[in-house]
């Protein structure tokens, strides 16, 4: 994992530029809408995984759909705490990319989607109540994208969800290519 003292890759610079430009331009309701659309992409990717194979890894070093979603929820909860604290004016917060923590719980696609929506709703409610112009100094440190303000960090959830939706799509494709 790149530290904030290492130079940013061109891809990280491109994503950071997107987060900054869109985070500054979009009102909080649009930020929430973008994240919710990415959550829909996660749901669609999950729907492509056979229900009885959610816990199956396509290869020994790959994550199962269950493991990916456990990570999405774990990371999302961590990010939500940092974002909420930044909205409240706290400084010196860090977003750390979190990894799987061993055995993931098994859920259906619908259950994972419902859990994600339920866990994200308090953050969305807080973002929608926030003063869109307050506390915009970058106080949340991301390991790849540097210092972000709370609006940029909300938008990062979209990037994170879309990345893991692609990962789940790859899991579904690998499982489809291999009989159960």
Beta strands, then each sheet from edge to edge (+ up, - down):
strand 1: 93-95
strand 2: 140-142
strand 3: 146-148
sheet 1: 1+ 2+ 3-
end
